[in-house]
C-alpha cells in the first residue's frame, strides 16, 4: 500500500505528474493533511499525519517531505528552480530547501526526479550516492494527439505555454518576436490555465511552440506539442535538449534575442523544416508514456 500526499493535484507541471502517476499506483491511498502544501506548518502537519502509518510506504509527488516518517518514504524534486532564480524564490523557501528538503533526501528510501539533468543537479546539491536518485520522467496525456480540434483565432501564431516568470525568458521571447521578419504575419499567443482539450487545440493550431526558457527541469510543453504534431522551438539550456532529443526541435541560445528571432523566422518561412520537425516530433513523443513513468516510480519504490 502506498499512502500519498493528494494536495499536489492540479493544472500545473507537478500536478500533472501527481495525477498521472498516482492513478497508476496500486492501492494508493490519500493521506489526510489539514494544511496548505508548502505552508509554514506543512512539514509538521505532514509529519503528524504520517505518524500513524504502520505499513506500506509514503509518497509525495512534490518536494515536501515529512520531517520523520515511520514507514519508508519517497518524494520528487522536479527541479532546483528556487535555488537558481531569486526572483522566483524567497529566503524562507531557500531555507526550506536547506533545512527540510536536503536532510530529508538522506532519510528517504529514494528521491525521484524527471530528467537526467535534474538528477545531476540534485546529486551535486545533496551529495547523495547516485543510486539514491532515480529518474521517473514525464509522459504525454491522451488528449495530446494530432487529430482533433485546431484553435483558429483568425491569424497564424506562435504559441507560448506557461507562466510568465523569470526563468521562462518571456521578455526575450517577446523582444525576439518583435525583431523577427515574420512578426506582422505570425503573432505570438500566450496560453495559460487551459484544460487539456483546449491546450491540445492551441498546440494543433500553432505554427510552432516557442519555449526558449533559461531553465527547465523537464519542459512538458515540448513533448505535448510534439505529440500534437506541432514543430518546437526550444532553448539549449538545462533539460530542454534532453527532452526534445537530437534533431527533433529547433534549439536556440536563450540569451540571444537575435538567435530566437532567427528561429522564429525559419519556422515561419520554411515549410520543409516544419514538416521535418512535425514528423520527428511525433516519433519523439511516442517515447514518453505515463504508464512507463508510473512503472519507473513503482520500481524505484520497490527497490528500496
N, C-alpha and C positions, 0 to 999 in steps of 0.2 A: 504494500500500500504506500502511495506517495501523497503526502499532505503538501499543499501548495498555497502560496500567497495569491489570492484572486484579485488583488487590488490593481494589478498592472493591466488588466484588460482595458482595451480602448483603441481609438483610431490613430495610432502613432506607432513608431517602429518597435518599441519594446512591447506595446500592446498587441501588435500583430504576432510577434514571436510568442508571447504568452498564450494568446487564444489558440494559435495553430498547434503549439506543442502540447499544451495541457489537455486539449480534447483528444489527443492521441496517446495519452499516458494511461495505462490500465489501472483501474481502482484509484484514480486521482480524486482526492477529497479536499475541498477548500478549508483552510484554517481561518477561523473567525478572529479577525484582528480589528479592534474597535477604534483605531485612529487612522488619520490620513497617511498614506505612504510617504515616507521621507520627511515627515514632520519631526519636530524635536523629540517627540515621545515615541517615535516609531521603533527605535532599537529596543527600548524597554518593553513596549507593548508586544512586539513580535516575540521577544524572549519569554514573556509571561504567557502568551498564547501557546507557545511551543512546549512550555514546561510540563504540560500534562500528557505529552505524547509518550507512548510506551513501546511502540512497534513501528515498523516501516521506516520511512525517511521523510525529510522535509526539503522542499524545493521552492525557491523564489526565482521567477523569470527575470528579475531585475537585480540591482546592485545593493539590496537592503538586507543583509544577513542578520540573524539573531546574534546577540552577544554570547549566549550559551544555548545549547540545544541537547536534549537527552538522547536524540537519535541522530544518525548520520544526516548531514545536510549538504546541499549544493546551491550555489547561486550563480547568476550570469552577469558578467561585466561586459557590456556590449562595446564599450569604448572608454577612453580616458579623456573625453572632451572637457570635463570640468577642471582637469589639471593643465590643459593646454590653452584654454581661452578664458582669460579672466573676465571678459565681458559677459560670458555665459555661466559664470560661477559666482560664488560668494566666499568670504573667509570661512563661514560656517560649513559650507559644502566641502571645501578643501580639507577642513579639519575632520569632517565626517569620513572622507576617504582615508585620511591618515590614521585616525583613531578607531574607526569601526571596520571599514572595508578591508584594509590591508591586514590587520590582525586576524580577521575572520577568514581570509584566504588560507592562512596556515591551519586553521581548525577545520575547514571544510573538507568533506570527503573528496570533492573536486570543484574546480571553478570552470564554468563554461564560458565560451565567447563565440563570436560569429565570423571571424576571419583569421587567417594566419597572421596578418598584420597586427590585428588587435591582440592576438596571443603573444606575439613578440614583445609588444609594449607592456603587457601585463607581467610577463616573465621578468622583464628588465626592472619594472617598478617594484614588484614584490620580492624578487629573488627566489621564487619558488622553483623546485625542480621541474623540468619540462613535462614530466608525466602527470603533474598535478593540474595542468590547464588543458582542456580539451576544446577543440573547435566543433561546435554543433552546426554553425552556418545559418542560413536563412533559406526560405523557399518561395515559391510562386503560388498564390491562391488561384482557385479555379476561374475566378472572374476575369483574370488577365489572359486573354486569348485573342488571336487575330480577328475572328468572326464576331460581329456584334455591332451595336450602335456606334456611330462615329460622331463626336462633337463637331458641330459646324456653326461657328459664330458669324459666318459670312465673310471670313478672310482667312488666309493661311497664317499659321502661327507656330512659333517655337514654344515648348511647354517647360515651365519650371515647376517642380513639385517639392513642397516642403515649407518649413518655417523660414521667416526672413530674419535670420540670426547671423552672428559674425562668421561662424565657420562655413556657412553656406556660400559666402562670397557673392552675395546678390548685387552689391554695389558695382563690382567689376563686371558682372554679367550684364547689368543694365547699361553701363558705360560702353561695353563691347557691342551690344546690340545697337546703341545709338550711333556708334562709329562704323558699323557694318554697311556695305553697299546695299544690302537687301532690307534695311530696316523699314523702308516705306512699303515694301511688298509683303514682308513676313513679320508680323507683330510678335511681341513677347507676352505670353499669357502665363499668369500665376495660378496654381491650383493648390488649395489647402482646405482640409475639412470635408472632402468629398467622400461619399461611400464608395465601395469597391466598383460597383457598376458605373457610377458617374466618372470615377477616376479612369477606369478602363476606356470609356468612351473618349475622354480627353486625350489619353495616350494615342488611341487609334486615329484621331483626327489631326494629330500634330505632324508637322514636317519633321520634327525631331524633338527629343528630350534634351534639354540643356541643363547639365548638373556639374558645373566647374568648381566643385567645393574645394575648400582648403583642407578639410578633414572629414573623413567618414570612417566609422568602424566597419561598415559594410557597403551601404549605398543601395538600399532596397529598390528605389525607383528605377535603377539601371536595369535590373532583371525583369521588373514588372513591365517596363516599356518594351524591352526586347521580346517578352512573351506576347505582347500585343502587336508585334511586327513593326515597331517604331524605331527608326535609327536613333542612336545615342551619341551625344557629345558629353564627355566627362573629363575630369582632370587627371593629371598624372600623379596626384597626391594620395598618400596613405593607402587605404584598401581599395580604391576605385579601379586601378589597373587589374588587381587580383579578381575582383568581382566581374568586371567586363570580360576578362580573358584576352589573350593576344589577338589583335586584328579584328575584334568584334565591335569596337566602338571607335569613334574619333576622339583621341585623347589630346588635351592641350595643357599648357602650363597655366595654372590658375592665377598666377601673379602677373601675367602678361595680358593686358586688355587687347592688344593688337592680335595676339595669337587666338584668343577666344573669338574675336570678331572675324578673323580669317576662317576659323572653323565653322562659324555660323554661315558665312558666305559660301563655303564649299558645299555645305549640306543643302543650302537653298538653291544652288545653281547646278549641282551635279547629280542628275537623276541616276546615273550608273552607280555612283557612290552610295546613294540612298538605297538602291536595290541590293547592293552587295551587303551593306550593313544590316538591312532587314533580314536577308537570308541567314547571315552568320549569327545575328542576334537571336533569331528564332531557335536555331540549333543550340546556342549557348544557354538559353533559358531552360531548355529541357534537362540540363544538368542540375537544376535546383528544385528540390521536392520537399514539401513539408513533412511527408511521410519519412523521408530519409533523415531530415533534421531531428524529428522526434525519436527515431531509432538510435541516432548517434547520442542523443541525450540519455535515452534509456541505457544504452551500452556503457556510457561513462558513469552513470549512477550505479549500475550493477557491478561494475569492476572494482568499486571501492568498498 
